[in-house]
């Protein structure tokens, strides 16, 4: 909850970016830091999952990539479940968290860090830049190493 923490720090006269190196990204609605990596599963799904456009939600990705059906709950039932069946509501929340974790561990983590070994960008940039930019960076990196002036 960085917006709350940053606002609270300002109340006490602290600049959160100066103190901790965490700031809101200039290019998106997420927070970045000098010492942390923010790998968003959704960004990977959008660019690298090769799933059809209608199948890029967490439930569909779980079915296609992880090969199991996640717990589903109709949004209309959430409030009654919170009062009458909180265990089932908790299982639904945990199911989403577990699916996201396994998706990250099975596909995203190794993929992004493997790309970082050959493309001269940090993990955040490797995840968020387009394929064309990544290919150009790889070409320029290899050209530099081979002392090619105009690749």
C-alpha positions in Angstrom: 0.0 0.0 0.0 2.6 2.5 -1.1 0.2 5.4 -1.7 -0.8 5.4 2.0 2.8 4.9 3.2 4.1 7.7 1.0 1.3 10.1 2.1 2.0 9.2 5.7 5.7 9.9 5.3 5.0 13.3 3.8 2.9 14.2 6.9 6.0 13.5 9.0 8.3 15.5 6.7 9.9 12.5 5.0 10.6 12.0 1.3 9.9 8.3 0.7 12.0 8.2 -2.5 15.0 9.8 -0.8 14.7 7.6 2.3 13.9 4.2 0.8 14.3 4.6 -3.0 10.7 3.7 -3.7 8.7 5.9 -6.1 5.7 5.7 -8.5 6.8 4.7 -12.0 6.8 7.4 -14.7 5.4 4.9 -17.2 2.6 3.1 -15.3 0.5 2.8 -12.2 3.0 0.8 -10.2 5.9 1.5 -7.8 9.6 0.9 -8.5 12.7 1.1 -6.4 16.4 1.0 -6.8 16.7 -2.3 -4.9 13.5 -4.1 -5.8 12.1 -5.9 -8.8 8.4 -5.6 -9.7 7.5 -8.5 -12.0 3.8 -8.3 -12.8 2.2 -11.6 -13.9 -0.4 -9.7 -15.9 2.3 -7.9 -18.0 3.8 -11.3 -18.8 0.4 -12.7 -19.8 -0.3 -9.8 -22.1 3.0 -10.0 -24.0 4.5 -13.5 -23.7 1.8 -16.0 -22.9 0.6 -16.5 -26.5 -2.9 -16.9 -25.3 -5.9 -15.5 -27.3 -7.1 -12.0 -26.2 -10.2 -13.3 -24.5 -8.3 -15.8 -22.4 -5.9 -13.6 -20.5 -7.7 -13.3 -17.1 -6.4 -15.2 -14.1 -8.9 -18.0 -14.3 -8.4 -18.6 -18.0 -4.6 -18.5 -17.7 -4.7 -20.9 -14.8 -6.7 -23.3 -17.0 -4.5 -23.0 -20.1 -1.0 -22.7 -18.5 -1.3 -24.5 -15.1 -3.8 -27.1 -16.3 -6.3 -26.9 -13.4 -9.6 -25.3 -12.7 -9.4 -22.6 -10.0 -12.0 -22.0 -7.4 -14.6 -19.6 -8.9 -17.1 -17.5 -7.1 -19.8 -15.2 -8.6 -19.2 -11.6 -7.5 -22.9 -11.4 -6.5 -22.3 -14.1 -3.9 -19.3 -12.4 -2.2 -21.2 -10.4 0.4 -23.5 -13.2 1.4 -20.5 -15.6 1.6 -18.6 -13.2 3.8 -21.5 -13.3 6.3 -22.6 -16.9 6.0 -19.7 -18.9 4.6 -16.4 -17.1 5.2 -14.3 -20.3 4.8 -15.4 -20.6 1.1 -14.7 -16.9 0.5 -11.2 -17.3 2.0 -10.6 -20.4 -0.2 -11.5 -18.3 -3.2 -9.0 -15.6 -2.2 -6.3 -18.1 -1.5 -7.0 -19.8 -4.8 -6.2 -16.6 -6.7 -3.0 -16.1 -4.7 -1.8 -19.7 -5.2 -2.5 -19.5 -9.0 -0.6 -16.3 -9.3 2.3 -17.7 -7.3 2.5 -20.9 -9.4 2.2 -19.0 -12.6 5.1 -16.8 -11.6 7.3 -19.6 -10.4 6.6 -21.9 -13.4 6.8 -19.4 -16.2 7.7 -15.9 -15.4 10.7 -15.9 -13.0 13.1 -18.0 -15.0 12.0 -16.6 -18.3 12.6 -12.9 -17.3 15.9 -13.5 -15.6 17.1 -15.7 -18.5 16.4 -12.8 -20.8 18.2 -10.5 -18.5 21.4 -12.5 -19.0 21.4 -11.7 -22.7 19.6 -8.3 -22.9 21.2 -5.4 -21.1 18.1 -4.3 -19.2 16.9 -4.8 -15.6 14.0 -7.3 -15.1 11.3 -4.6 -14.9 12.3 -3.2 -18.3 12.7 -6.7 -19.8 9.1 -7.5 -18.7 7.5 -4.2 -19.8 9.3 -3.2 -23.0 8.0 -4.5 -26.4 9.6 -7.4 -28.3 11.0 -5.1 -30.9 12.8 -3.0 -28.4 14.2 -6.1 -26.7 15.4 -7.5 -30.1 17.1 -4.2 -31.0 18.8 -4.0 -27.6 20.1 -7.6 -28.0 21.4 -6.7 -31.5 23.1 -3.6 -30.2 24.6 -5.5 -27.3 26.0 -8.2 -29.5 27.3 -5.6 -32.1 29.1 -3.8 -29.3 30.7 -7.0 -28.1 31.8 -7.8 -31.7 33.0 -4.2 -32.3 30.6 -3.7 -35.1 30.1 0.0 -35.7 26.8 -0.1 -37.7 24.8 -3.2 -37.0 
